[in-house]
Amino acid sequence: MTQQPFNRPGAIDLSALKRPAQPAPTGAGGAPGGAGGAGPSSYAVDVTAENFQNVIEMSMTAPVLIVLFSRSRMPESGRLADDLATLSGEFEGKFVAGLVDVDVAPQIAQAMQVESIPLVVAVIDGRPAPLFQDAVGIDELRTALTQVMQQLATQGMTGRHQPLGAAPVEDDDAEPQSDPRYAAAEDALARNDLDAAVTEYQKLVTANPADTEAAAGLAMATVLQRTQGVDLDAARADAADRPDDVDAQTLVADLDLLGGDVEDAFGRLIELVRRSAGKDKDKAREHLLGLFAAVGNDDERVLKGRQSLASALY
């Protein structure tokens, strides 16, 4: 376990939520028992000295948020742990909540050199960083976590945990199970009802802006919607005749993307951004960002495309 102190300011600034904290224990003792009280969640785990390393290793897949609390000495910190466990279910695998009752596992608090509770630490790829130290209500916590997940998504961190305790899939040829959240949108795509697909994906994004899968689905469904019934040859001829027309160029970029020519699609719009100005420049840039979302922020071609876009803008 790390010996790095965790009482420094958080790596992600949520300081507006700061509230008075209580001293953490310096030795064994306190109320016996586990974290207790947290609502059931497939993405929350009571952390002990025995499973601590395994919990840290989970962060190689997606973030682990460790909350240190004392239910007996600071009940509001216990409620924070309960709320984090509940929200881990709402976020459906975007993070695992690791619950550390410092009265039950004081050695973890000692090893992490925790000086006050409650404390939430984000662990990503095995690297810990203090997130925030407060005892906010669940609505404030949900808002803060949504912001954090959005920040991580912009950095390409879009992994997702499987439910804890789920049996591994042993049959390599087995069909992957579809996430029921996306069933309505996927069914609409299957029957080529693109308007319905866009509507269903938009519902998911509105309900949870941090859902990067829904955002990617919305972006791709929108591309399909824009290109439905378009004659490829006619669109290319029009774009060749009107090289500075944003509508003509973005349509061909859409068609290139669907045809698998992702880099050509990006390159066409990057050059359009480079030579355009004003509203045309903004329109081309926004369209390109939509294509980035359709491909996925962690795709190497998107990462290169973002660098080229930055160069074209500045």
Backbone bond lengths (Angstrom), bond angles and torsions (degrees), N, CA, C in turn:
res aa  C-N    CA-C-N  psi(-1)  N-CA   C-N-CA  omega(-1)  CA-C   N-CA-C  phi
1 M - - - 1.469 - - 1.526 110.00 -
2 T 1.308 115.93 148.00 1.458 120.30 -174.83 1.522 112.34 -67.91
3 Q 1.305 115.54 149.05 1.463 121.91 174.85 1.524 111.06 -104.08
4 Q 1.331 115.69 10.41 1.457 119.98 -177.46 1.526 110.31 -75.13
5 P 1.332 119.67 130.85 1.465 120.55 179.47 1.522 111.07 -67.53
6 F 1.330 115.60 147.84 1.448 120.53 -175.84 1.520 112.29 -118.39
7 N 1.330 118.23 17.31 1.456 119.29 -175.87 1.521 112.20 -96.51
8 R 1.325 117.22 9.34 1.463 119.44 178.53 1.527 109.43 -83.68
9 P 1.351 118.87 167.90 1.461 120.62 -178.26 1.521 111.66 -58.67
10 G 1.329 116.11 150.67 1.457 121.88 -176.45 1.516 112.14 -65.92
11 A 1.352 114.99 151.15 1.448 120.64 178.07 1.525 111.08 -70.63
12 I 1.338 116.72 -28.94 1.453 121.76 174.90 1.520 107.11 -110.30
13 D 1.315 117.17 121.13 1.456 121.02 -168.66 1.515 111.45 -76.29
14 L 1.322 116.76 104.60 1.454 122.85 172.42 1.525 108.67 -121.62
15 S 1.302 115.69 34.51 1.459 120.48 -171.60 1.529 112.50 -64.57
16 A 1.321 117.79 -20.19 1.465 119.27 179.37 1.523 111.96 -65.39
17 L 1.316 116.73 -16.48 1.460 120.74 -179.17 1.520 112.45 -95.31
18 K 1.329 118.97 3.04 1.463 122.33 -176.06 1.524 111.91 -58.92
19 R 1.341 114.76 140.46 1.451 120.62 174.29 1.527 108.36 -142.38
20 P 1.337 118.73 165.27 1.458 119.70 -177.80 1.521 111.72 -58.59
21 A 1.325 115.73 140.70 1.461 121.19 179.58 1.518 109.91 -113.92
22 Q 1.345 116.44 165.36 1.450 122.91 179.90 1.515 109.97 -110.74
23 P 1.356 118.01 152.65 1.459 119.48 179.93 1.522 111.43 -61.79
24 A 1.321 115.46 143.45 1.453 120.84 174.00 1.518 108.92 -83.10
25 P 1.350 118.65 158.84 1.460 120.86 -178.60 1.515 111.46 -71.36
26 T 1.314 115.91 152.64 1.461 120.87 177.86 1.519 111.99 -106.93
27 G 1.322 117.80 -2.85 1.461 119.63 179.11 1.494 109.94 -154.90
28 A 1.332 116.48 -177.75 1.454 121.42 -179.75 1.508 108.97 -67.84
29 G 1.301 116.12 166.77 1.450 120.48 179.17 1.498 110.46 120.66
30 G 1.329 117.29 -166.43 1.447 120.67 -176.40 1.508 110.01 86.71
31 A 1.314 115.57 -174.94 1.451 121.03 -176.09 1.505 110.76 -67.72
32 P 1.353 118.35 135.30 1.447 120.73 177.22 1.506 110.53 -76.55
33 G 1.350 115.26 170.45 1.458 120.38 174.96 1.508 111.35 103.35
34 G 1.356 115.57 171.48 1.450 121.76 -178.17 1.509 110.96 -84.92
35 A 1.336 114.69 -164.22 1.459 119.33 -178.25 1.506 110.10 -61.07
36 G 1.289 117.60 -46.93 1.459 121.75 173.61 1.502 113.16 58.81
37 G 1.305 117.75 153.20 1.453 122.05 172.13 1.504 114.68 84.12
38 A 1.298 119.04 -21.33 1.455 120.42 -178.30 1.518 110.12 -74.09
39 G 1.340 115.78 140.65 1.451 119.23 176.85 1.513 109.96 -65.19
40 P 1.341 117.41 154.58 1.457 120.40 -178.03 1.517 111.05 -62.63
41 S 1.312 117.03 137.79 1.450 123.04 177.76 1.511 108.26 -151.80
42 S 1.314 115.95 141.12 1.457 120.59 177.55 1.512 111.76 -80.69
43 Y 1.337 117.18 0.19 1.456 121.17 -176.31 1.525 111.64 -126.28
44 A 1.332 117.93 25.51 1.463 122.10 177.97 1.515 108.79 -129.18
45 V 1.342 115.97 144.91 1.459 120.73 -177.78 1.519 109.30 -145.23
46 D 1.342 116.51 137.56 1.461 121.05 171.64 1.527 108.20 -74.29
47 V 1.321 116.49 125.46 1.462 121.28 -175.79 1.529 109.34 -96.41
48 T 1.323 115.91 129.97 1.454 123.23 176.48 1.524 108.70 -125.36
49 A 1.316 115.93 173.55 1.466 119.54 177.37 1.525 110.57 -61.17
50 E 1.335 115.57 -31.29 1.459 119.84 -176.31 1.529 112.59 -73.41
51 N 1.334 117.77 -37.33 1.470 118.51 -176.43 1.526 113.37 -105.30
52 F 1.338 117.17 5.38 1.462 121.02 -175.54 1.524 111.64 -55.55
53 Q 1.332 116.87 -47.54 1.459 119.89 -176.86 1.523 111.16 -63.46
54 N 1.322 116.94 -39.30 1.457 119.89 178.20 1.528 111.53 -63.30
55 V 1.343 116.07 -38.92 1.457 119.80 178.54 1.531 110.08 -64.54
56 I 1.324 116.22 -42.12 1.468 119.39 178.15 1.525 110.80 -61.23
57 E 1.331 116.93 -39.10 1.463 120.32 -179.43 1.524 111.95 -65.71
58 M 1.333 117.22 -25.15 1.461 119.86 176.09 1.528 111.53 -60.48
59 S 1.336 116.60 -25.62 1.466 120.37 -176.19 1.519 112.50 -70.33
60 M 1.341 117.30 -7.79 1.455 119.13 175.98 1.527 110.81 -74.31
61 T 1.326 117.43 -18.35 1.460 122.61 178.45 1.523 111.34 -91.42
62 A 1.318 116.16 -48.73 1.468 123.44 -178.91 1.525 106.38 -160.90
63 P 1.334 118.27 167.54 1.461 119.60 -174.84 1.521 113.68 -58.73
64 V 1.332 114.54 148.18 1.459 123.52 168.23 1.521 106.47 -115.70
65 L 1.316 117.44 126.79 1.458 121.94 177.32 1.526 108.02 -106.14
66 I 1.323 116.07 111.35 1.457 121.98 -178.65 1.522 108.93 -96.21
67 V 1.323 116.37 125.24 1.460 121.38 178.02 1.520 108.01 -112.80
68 L 1.324 115.69 127.17 1.461 122.51 177.98 1.523 107.98 -105.30
69 F 1.346 116.38 129.32 1.457 120.47 -171.18 1.522 109.66 -153.28
70 S 1.328 114.90 168.25 1.460 122.17 173.22 1.515 107.79 -134.98
71 R 1.300 115.39 107.63 1.455 119.28 -177.61 1.528 111.62 -68.28
72 S 1.350 117.00 -32.24 1.467 120.18 -175.25 1.526 111.93 -79.28
73 R 1.332 117.77 -38.62 1.458 120.83 -174.46 1.519 113.71 -96.77
74 M 1.317 116.82 -21.09 1.465 120.46 -179.90 1.523 108.02 -144.23
75 P 1.324 117.85 82.32 1.463 120.97 -174.97 1.524 114.12 -53.91
76 E 1.340 116.93 -34.51 1.465 118.05 -179.00 1.525 111.82 -65.23
77 S 1.341 116.78 -27.77 1.459 118.81 175.62 1.521 110.32 -70.45
78 G 1.340 116.39 -33.62 1.455 119.56 175.41 1.518 111.79 -65.68
79 R 1.334 116.39 -38.10 1.464 119.51 177.41 1.522 110.62 -65.88
80 L 1.343 116.58 -35.50 1.460 119.65 176.00 1.527 110.08 -60.51
81 A 1.333 116.59 -43.47 1.462 120.34 178.17 1.525 110.65 -61.65
82 D 1.346 116.34 -43.09 1.460 120.09 178.37 1.527 111.10 -60.82
83 D 1.326 115.31 -43.88 1.460 119.48 -178.26 1.530 111.08 -66.46
84 L 1.326 116.53 -38.99 1.460 119.00 179.15 1.532 109.76 -64.54
85 A 1.337 116.88 -39.58 1.457 120.25 177.11 1.527 110.97 -62.40
86 T 1.335 115.91 -43.79 1.465 119.84 179.00 1.523 111.34 -62.00
87 L 1.332 116.68 -44.65 1.460 120.48 -178.07 1.526 111.93 -69.38
88 S 1.319 117.37 -27.07 1.464 118.43 176.53 1.522 110.33 -60.68
89 G 1.343 116.37 -31.86 1.457 119.77 174.58 1.514 111.89 -71.24
90 E 1.326 116.66 -41.00 1.467 120.40 178.97 1.532 111.81 -62.19
91 F 1.327 116.38 -37.77 1.467 120.43 -178.40 1.524 112.16 -81.73
92 E 1.335 117.07 -5.48 1.458 124.44 168.78 1.524 113.83 49.24
93 G 1.322 115.43 54.60 1.450 119.33 171.88 1.502 115.88 97.27
94 K 1.334 117.75 -2.52 1.468 118.02 177.46 1.528 110.98 -69.08
95 F 1.333 117.07 -22.21 1.452 120.78 170.55 1.526 108.68 -153.30
96 V 1.325 115.08 157.17 1.459 122.00 170.52 1.523 107.63 -103.77
97 A 1.323 116.78 135.72 1.463 121.54 176.53 1.526 108.57 -92.12
98 G 1.329 115.99 117.95 1.459 121.65 175.45 1.517 109.58 -100.91
99 L 1.328 117.80 116.05 1.460 122.65 -172.08 1.524 109.85 -101.31
100 V 1.329 116.26 116.94 1.464 122.01 -179.24 1.518 109.13 -115.53
101 D 1.328 116.64 103.76 1.464 120.94 170.95 1.518 106.85 -80.54
102 V 1.324 115.98 109.87 1.461 119.71 -172.72 1.524 112.43 -68.39
103 D 1.343 118.37 -15.33 1.458 120.63 174.77 1.523 111.25 -79.04
104 V 1.335 115.89 -26.46 1.465 120.92 178.96 1.524 110.86 -90.45
105 A 1.337 117.30 -35.46 1.465 121.49 -178.10 1.520 109.45 -127.55
106 P 1.347 118.15 65.31 1.466 120.20 -177.42 1.520 112.93 -64.54
107 Q 1.344 116.71 -24.65 1.464 118.76 -178.49 1.523 111.98 -64.83
108 I 1.349 117.60 -28.23 1.463 119.86 177.54 1.525 109.96 -69.89
109 A 1.331 116.62 -45.32 1.465 120.22 177.75 1.523 110.91 -61.17
110 Q 1.338 116.74 -40.04 1.462 120.32 179.52 1.522 110.65 -65.31
111 A 1.333 116.89 -45.90 1.462 120.05 -177.92 1.521 111.50 -64.10
112 M 1.335 116.79 -33.90 1.453 120.66 180.00 1.529 112.21 -87.08
113 Q 1.346 116.11 -0.78 1.464 122.37 178.15 1.533 110.82 55.54
114 V 1.322 115.37 46.07 1.463 121.35 178.81 1.516 108.52 -80.62
115 E 1.321 117.28 126.29 1.451 121.97 -176.79 1.520 113.12 -100.07
116 S 1.336 118.48 -19.50 1.460 120.36 -179.25 1.518 109.69 -152.55
117 I 1.304 114.58 156.91 1.461 121.67 179.08 1.531 108.72 -129.79
118 P 1.331 117.01 158.41 1.466 127.98 -2.51 1.529 111.18 -74.98
119 L 1.314 115.07 158.22 1.457 121.74 177.84 1.518 108.22 -144.61
120 V 1.316 116.32 131.67 1.463 121.68 175.11 1.521 108.03 -112.80
121 V 1.324 115.05 125.32 1.460 122.28 -178.55 1.522 108.48 -116.64
122 A 1.319 116.61 129.15 1.465 120.90 174.71 1.524 108.63 -90.71
123 V 1.319 116.51 130.38 1.465 121.88 175.77 1.524 107.34 -116.78
124 I 1.340 115.92 120.22 1.460 122.29 -177.85 1.516 107.87 -130.53
125 D 1.331 116.37 123.84 1.467 121.85 -177.61 1.524 111.03 54.55
126 G 1.337 116.15 36.63 1.454 121.10 178.36 1.507 114.62 80.76
127 R 1.341 117.69 -2.71 1.467 121.63 -177.09 1.521 109.53 -102.13
128 P 1.333 118.15 122.58 1.470 120.74 -179.27 1.526 112.05 -88.93
129 A 1.310 115.51 149.15 1.464 121.87 174.20 1.519 108.15 -150.01
130 P 1.339 118.51 130.53 1.461 120.71 177.06 1.526 110.15 -59.01
131 L 1.310 117.28 134.26 1.453 121.12 -178.37 1.524 110.41 -102.14
132 F 1.329 117.15 -60.00 1.453 119.67 173.65 1.522 110.01 -162.87
133 Q 1.316 114.75 163.13 1.463 122.56 -174.52 1.526 107.07 -133.67
134 D 1.317 115.59 97.92 1.451 119.78 -174.50 1.517 109.21 -165.56
135 A 1.311 116.09 175.80 1.463 121.76 176.99 1.521 108.07 -132.76
136 V 1.318 115.98 58.74 1.464 121.14 -175.88 1.517 110.84 -77.81
137 G 1.329 116.10 166.70 1.449 121.30 175.71 1.515 111.29 -75.48
138 I 1.328 115.67 170.16 1.460 119.73 -173.38 1.516 112.53 -66.03
139 D 1.329 118.51 -33.34 1.462 119.88 -179.97 1.527 111.15 -67.44
140 E 1.334 116.14 -43.00 1.471 119.83 177.00 1.523 110.29 -64.98
141 L 1.331 115.94 -38.95 1.459 119.93 -179.96 1.523 110.54 -65.51
142 R 1.323 116.90 -41.69 1.468 120.69 178.93 1.529 110.27 -60.54
143 T 1.334 116.34 -44.53 1.460 120.21 179.57 1.523 111.16 -62.36
144 A 1.339 116.44 -44.43 1.463 120.46 -179.71 1.520 111.23 -62.89
145 L 1.332 117.24 -43.31 1.460 120.71 -178.96 1.524 111.31 -67.41
146 T 1.319 116.97 -36.07 1.463 119.95 176.42 1.521 110.17 -61.01
147 Q 1.328 116.51 -42.34 1.464 120.38 178.06 1.525 111.07 -63.70
148 V 1.331 116.21 -41.90 1.460 120.10 -179.84 1.520 110.65 -63.95
149 M 1.338 117.38 -45.70 1.455 120.59 -179.16 1.526 111.15 -64.09
150 Q 1.329 116.45 -35.55 1.457 119.49 177.18 1.521 110.71 -65.64
151 Q 1.340 116.74 -41.52 1.466 120.23 178.14 1.517 110.48 -61.51
152 L 1.325 116.59 -43.61 1.462 120.23 -179.74 1.527 110.73 -65.61
153 A 1.328 116.68 -38.36 1.464 119.71 179.96 1.518 111.29 -62.70
154 T 1.342 116.94 -38.10 1.464 119.80 178.81 1.515 111.79 -66.20
155 Q 1.329 116.34 -18.79 1.460 121.19 177.13 1.527 111.57 -94.98
156 G 1.330 116.46 10.05 1.452 120.54 177.84 1.509 114.85 83.97
157 M 1.334 118.59 9.50 1.466 122.09 -178.78 1.519 108.37 -92.69
158 T 1.329 115.61 89.73 1.468 120.46 -173.58 1.516 111.87 -121.67
159 G 1.330 117.89 18.86 1.464 120.25 178.93 1.516 111.87 -66.51
160 R 1.317 115.52 164.99 1.461 120.34 -178.68 1.528 108.67 -143.70
161 H 1.330 116.42 135.34 1.459 121.78 176.77 1.527 110.72 -76.34
162 Q 1.327 115.47 149.18 1.456 121.10 166.74 1.526 107.92 -81.19
163 P 1.340 117.94 153.85 1.468 119.31 176.99 1.520 110.89 -55.28
164 L 1.322 116.68 135.92 1.454 120.64 -178.85 1.523 109.54 -65.66
165 G 1.317 115.19 134.97 1.454 119.98 179.97 1.504 113.73 86.41
166 A 1.352 117.83 -2.67 1.458 119.51 178.81 1.518 109.70 -69.29
167 A 1.302 116.18 139.69 1.458 120.69 -179.33 1.520 109.53 -69.14
168 P 1.338 119.07 135.30 1.456 120.75 178.41 1.519 111.52 -67.09
169 V 1.318 115.57 149.81 1.458 120.80 177.24 1.523 108.49 -80.85
170 E 1.345 117.53 118.33 1.452 121.60 -175.56 1.512 112.58 -93.60
171 D 1.328 116.86 -23.71 1.462 120.34 -177.81 1.513 108.95 -89.85
172 D 1.350 116.28 109.72 1.458 120.26 -177.98 1.523 112.02 -64.17
173 D 1.351 116.98 -22.88 1.454 120.47 -177.50 1.526 112.42 -93.31
174 A 1.338 116.38 -0.78 1.462 119.51 -177.28 1.523 110.02 -68.51
175 E 1.316 115.81 145.34 1.454 121.19 177.57 1.520 109.87 -68.93
176 P 1.339 119.53 130.41 1.455 120.07 176.91 1.517 110.52 -64.37
177 Q 1.334 116.09 140.01 1.449 120.05 -179.97 1.526 109.98 -73.71
178 S 1.322 115.25 135.73 1.454 120.82 -179.62 1.520 109.90 -80.21
179 D 1.330 115.91 140.79 1.459 120.59 176.72 1.523 108.38 -71.22
180 P 1.337 118.06 122.00 1.475 119.93 -176.00 1.521 113.79 -61.65
181 R 1.328 117.79 -21.46 1.462 119.25 179.08 1.524 111.78 -60.70
182 Y 1.329 116.18 -31.70 1.454 120.85 -174.36 1.530 112.68 -98.76
183 A 1.342 117.08 5.78 1.460 120.80 -173.38 1.525 112.05 -58.69
184 A 1.339 117.01 -46.17 1.465 119.99 -176.96 1.528 110.86 -63.01
185 A 1.335 116.80 -43.21 1.467 120.32 179.87 1.522 110.95 -67.16
186 E 1.335 116.78 -42.22 1.462 120.35 -179.27 1.525 111.14 -67.07
187 D 1.329 117.05 -37.73 1.462 120.05 176.90 1.527 110.55 -63.29
188 A 1.338 115.68 -39.70 1.457 119.29 178.58 1.523 111.04 -64.04
189 L 1.329 116.76 -40.96 1.461 119.84 177.00 1.521 111.07 -63.41
190 A 1.335 116.56 -39.83 1.463 121.04 -177.92 1.525 111.50 -62.43
191 R 1.327 117.06 -33.76 1.468 119.78 179.16 1.532 111.73 -96.45
192 N 1.343 115.66 10.82 1.463 123.45 176.15 1.524 112.72 62.81
193 D 1.331 115.64 28.94 1.468 120.64 174.65 1.525 107.02 -94.09
194 L 1.320 115.27 84.01 1.457 120.54 -171.98 1.521 112.19 -70.34
195 D 1.324 117.09 -33.56 1.467 119.29 177.45 1.523 110.16 -61.71
196 A 1.319 116.89 -43.15 1.471 120.77 179.09 1.519 110.93 -66.83
197 A 1.334 116.60 -38.62 1.462 119.81 179.46 1.525 110.78 -62.12
198 V 1.331 116.46 -44.90 1.465 120.41 178.24 1.520 110.24 -60.83
199 T 1.316 116.02 -42.78 1.467 120.22 -179.58 1.526 111.20 -62.40
200 E 1.332 117.38 -44.26 1.461 120.89 -178.12 1.524 111.56 -67.39
201 Y 1.326 117.01 -42.36 1.464 119.31 178.09 1.531 110.64 -65.89
202 Q 1.328 116.54 -37.00 1.465 119.62 179.26 1.520 110.90 -63.46
203 K 1.343 117.31 -36.96 1.460 120.75 176.29 1.524 110.77 -59.20
204 L 1.337 116.49 -43.71 1.462 120.72 -178.80 1.527 111.31 -65.46
205 V 1.324 116.28 -42.55 1.472 120.31 -179.14 1.520 110.45 -67.30
206 T 1.327 117.06 -39.23 1.461 120.39 178.42 1.521 110.80 -64.62
207 A 1.330 116.61 -40.13 1.460 121.01 -179.71 1.511 111.96 -70.43
208 N 1.338 117.36 -33.68 1.466 120.84 -178.27 1.524 109.15 -146.38
209 P 1.338 117.97 90.33 1.465 120.68 -178.97 1.529 113.24 -60.03
210 A 1.333 118.11 -17.62 1.466 120.57 -179.85 1.519 112.46 -83.68
211 D 1.330 118.14 -2.98 1.464 121.52 -178.70 1.525 108.43 -78.49
212 T 1.319 116.39 93.15 1.465 120.99 -175.75 1.526 111.64 -69.30
213 E 1.336 117.36 -29.27 1.466 119.66 177.86 1.521 110.61 -66.69
214 A 1.332 116.09 -42.72 1.461 119.34 177.70 1.523 110.72 -65.56
215 A 1.330 116.78 -39.00 1.465 120.37 179.01 1.522 110.68 -63.14
216 A 1.337 116.45 -41.74 1.466 119.89 177.97 1.528 110.65 -65.71
217 G 1.339 116.28 -40.55 1.452 119.75 177.90 1.514 112.12 -63.10
218 L 1.337 116.06 -40.82 1.459 120.42 177.88 1.528 110.73 -62.70
219 A 1.320 116.22 -43.59 1.464 119.97 -178.97 1.528 111.14 -63.06
220 M 1.337 117.27 -43.65 1.463 119.63 -179.20 1.523 111.44 -70.33
221 A 1.334 117.64 -39.99 1.461 120.21 177.87 1.530 110.32 -62.23
222 T 1.324 116.58 -35.53 1.463 120.37 178.82 1.528 110.73 -67.36
223 V 1.325 116.76 -39.30 1.470 120.36 175.69 1.526 110.29 -60.83
224 L 1.320 116.76 -45.89 1.463 120.73 178.34 1.520 111.41 -61.52
225 Q 1.316 115.53 -39.70 1.466 120.57 179.99 1.523 110.72 -63.91
226 R 1.344 116.32 -43.04 1.473 119.92 -177.95 1.518 112.50 -67.35
227 T 1.318 117.72 -29.24 1.466 120.88 -173.70 1.524 113.14 -100.30
228 Q 1.321 117.60 0.72 1.464 120.34 -177.24 1.527 110.69 -60.80
229 G 1.317 116.50 123.92 1.464 121.91 177.11 1.513 114.81 78.64
230 V 1.318 118.89 5.85 1.469 121.77 -178.15 1.524 110.06 -78.82
231 D 1.325 117.20 137.62 1.466 122.85 175.21 1.533 108.28 -83.79
232 L 1.323 116.32 116.09 1.467 121.13 -174.53 1.528 111.95 -59.89
233 D 1.342 116.97 -48.16 1.459 119.99 -176.99 1.530 111.32 -63.73
234 A 1.320 115.99 -40.76 1.468 119.43 -179.91 1.528 110.29 -66.44
235 A 1.334 116.45 -38.97 1.464 119.89 179.93 1.524 110.64 -65.28
236 R 1.324 116.69 -40.68 1.470 119.61 179.45 1.525 110.87 -66.96
237 A 1.310 116.84 -40.06 1.466 119.72 179.48 1.525 110.46 -64.48
238 D 1.318 116.12 -40.64 1.470 120.33 178.65 1.517 111.00 -63.66
239 A 1.351 116.46 -41.98 1.467 120.37 179.64 1.521 111.33 -65.68
240 A 1.340 116.59 -35.68 1.464 119.92 178.70 1.522 111.00 -67.50
241 D 1.333 116.66 -35.54 1.470 120.64 179.71 1.525 111.72 -75.50
242 R 1.341 116.78 -26.49 1.473 120.81 -175.49 1.534 109.67 -127.87
243 P 1.322 117.07 71.99 1.472 120.36 -173.48 1.523 114.50 -64.42
244 D 1.316 118.05 -20.15 1.462 120.36 -178.59 1.522 113.03 -107.29
245 D 1.320 116.29 8.08 1.459 119.96 178.05 1.532 109.01 -85.23
246 V 1.327 116.40 118.65 1.465 120.13 -173.53 1.525 111.34 -64.01
247 D 1.322 117.98 -42.95 1.459 120.20 -177.93 1.527 111.43 -62.60
248 A 1.324 116.30 -42.87 1.462 120.21 -179.26 1.518 111.06 -65.66
249 Q 1.323 117.30 -41.27 1.467 120.93 -177.06 1.533 111.57 -73.47
250 T 1.317 116.87 -39.08 1.464 118.39 -179.25 1.530 110.99 -68.84
251 L 1.327 117.23 -32.90 1.463 119.59 178.11 1.522 110.81 -64.10
252 V 1.316 117.33 -43.87 1.464 119.64 178.55 1.517 110.47 -67.64
253 A 1.322 117.64 -35.35 1.464 120.04 176.06 1.531 110.47 -61.05
254 D 1.331 116.80 -41.10 1.464 120.65 175.89 1.531 110.41 -59.10
255 L 1.318 116.21 -46.86 1.464 120.96 -178.11 1.527 110.98 -64.89
256 D 1.334 116.48 -39.44 1.465 119.74 176.59 1.523 110.73 -60.83
257 L 1.324 116.02 -43.71 1.459 120.42 -179.66 1.525 110.57 -59.71
258 L 1.319 116.83 -47.57 1.460 120.51 -179.18 1.523 111.60 -66.18
259 G 1.331 116.08 -28.73 1.463 119.82 178.43 1.508 114.24 -81.93
260 G 1.318 116.74 0.24 1.461 120.52 178.86 1.511 114.17 92.75
261 D 1.337 117.47 -2.25 1.469 120.50 -179.97 1.531 108.84 -90.79
262 V 1.324 114.88 65.88 1.466 121.13 -172.51 1.526 111.21 -63.18
263 E 1.308 117.12 -46.70 1.469 119.76 -177.52 1.527 111.25 -65.90
264 D 1.350 117.08 -34.37 1.468 119.42 176.12 1.522 110.58 -64.42
265 A 1.337 115.95 -41.07 1.465 119.91 179.19 1.517 110.49 -61.89
266 F 1.331 116.28 -46.87 1.461 119.90 179.56 1.523 110.74 -63.41
267 G 1.327 116.50 -45.96 1.461 120.60 -177.03 1.516 112.66 -61.44
268 R 1.340 117.02 -39.60 1.458 121.36 179.20 1.530 110.68 -59.09
269 L 1.342 116.17 -45.86 1.461 119.17 -176.30 1.522 112.08 -77.43
270 I 1.323 117.56 -31.95 1.466 119.49 176.79 1.531 110.14 -62.64
271 E 1.325 116.14 -43.84 1.466 119.30 177.95 1.526 111.27 -66.08
272 L 1.343 115.86 -34.37 1.467 118.74 177.32 1.524 110.32 -65.81
273 V 1.313 116.60 -41.34 1.469 120.58 176.29 1.520 109.90 -60.87
274 R 1.321 116.14 -42.19 1.468 121.07 -175.84 1.531 111.83 -61.09
275 R 1.325 116.72 -38.45 1.471 118.94 -174.13 1.521 113.64 -101.13
276 S 1.338 117.20 1.77 1.463 120.69 -178.77 1.520 110.36 -99.68
277 A 1.318 114.67 173.65 1.465 120.29 178.74 1.526 108.92 -148.24
278 G 1.328 115.40 162.10 1.451 121.33 174.00 1.516 114.07 60.07
279 K 1.343 115.53 -135.45 1.465 120.97 -176.07 1.525 112.03 -64.72
280 D 1.324 117.20 -35.26 1.467 119.83 178.57 1.527 110.84 -62.96
281 K 1.311 116.33 -41.08 1.464 120.65 179.37 1.524 110.15 -63.49
282 D 1.340 115.57 -45.18 1.465 119.71 179.81 1.526 111.33 -63.50
283 K 1.331 116.18 -40.99 1.461 120.41 -178.58 1.530 111.23 -64.91
284 A 1.321 116.23 -43.35 1.469 119.89 178.54 1.524 111.13 -65.05
285 R 1.329 116.62 -40.29 1.465 120.36 179.44 1.522 110.84 -63.80
286 E 1.338 117.15 -46.41 1.457 120.17 -179.21 1.526 111.22 -62.48
287 H 1.323 116.28 -38.51 1.465 119.30 178.46 1.525 110.78 -64.71
288 L 1.322 115.79 -40.81 1.462 119.82 178.86 1.519 111.29 -63.73
289 L 1.320 117.41 -40.53 1.460 120.36 177.59 1.525 111.07 -61.35
290 G 1.325 116.48 -35.42 1.450 119.82 175.82 1.519 112.13 -64.60
291 L 1.326 117.03 -37.97 1.469 120.03 177.23 1.526 110.68 -69.26
292 F 1.320 117.27 -36.57 1.470 119.79 174.27 1.530 110.04 -57.17
293 A 1.329 116.31 -45.51 1.464 120.35 -179.04 1.517 111.21 -63.63
294 A 1.330 117.07 -37.27 1.462 120.51 -179.59 1.526 111.62 -65.27
295 V 1.325 116.48 -36.61 1.469 120.20 -179.74 1.521 111.12 -79.28
296 G 1.348 117.26 -38.35 1.468 120.77 179.90 1.510 111.24 118.28
297 N 1.323 116.43 130.50 1.465 121.34 -173.89 1.516 113.77 -65.38
298 D 1.344 118.02 -21.22 1.455 119.56 -178.80 1.524 112.71 -91.28
299 D 1.325 117.73 0.23 1.461 121.74 178.71 1.525 109.62 -72.64
300 E 1.324 116.58 135.65 1.470 120.79 -177.24 1.520 111.40 -60.34
301 R 1.334 116.81 -34.74 1.467 119.80 179.78 1.525 111.25 -67.00
302 V 1.323 116.17 -33.04 1.463 120.18 177.07 1.518 110.31 -70.04
303 L 1.335 116.31 -42.69 1.464 119.37 178.92 1.528 111.10 -59.79
304 K 1.328 116.90 -42.89 1.468 120.48 177.18 1.523 110.68 -67.20
305 G 1.330 115.64 -38.93 1.455 119.63 179.78 1.517 111.96 -63.22
306 R 1.340 116.80 -38.92 1.467 119.85 178.32 1.527 111.14 -64.16
307 Q 1.316 116.82 -38.96 1.466 119.96 177.36 1.520 110.73 -63.52
308 S 1.324 116.58 -43.20 1.462 119.83 179.93 1.520 111.45 -67.92
309 L 1.334 116.44 -36.09 1.472 119.65 176.98 1.512 110.76 -63.56
310 A 1.327 117.12 -43.39 1.456 120.26 178.02 1.529 111.32 -59.03
311 S 1.317 115.64 -40.22 1.470 119.89 178.17 1.526 111.04 -65.66
312 A 1.336 116.29 -39.03 1.461 119.71 -179.44 1.520 111.66 -69.51
313 L 1.322 117.06 -31.28 1.460 120.77 -179.15 1.522 111.90 -76.14
314 Y 1.349 115.59 -34.38 1.463 118.84 -172.05 1.515 111.66 -124.14
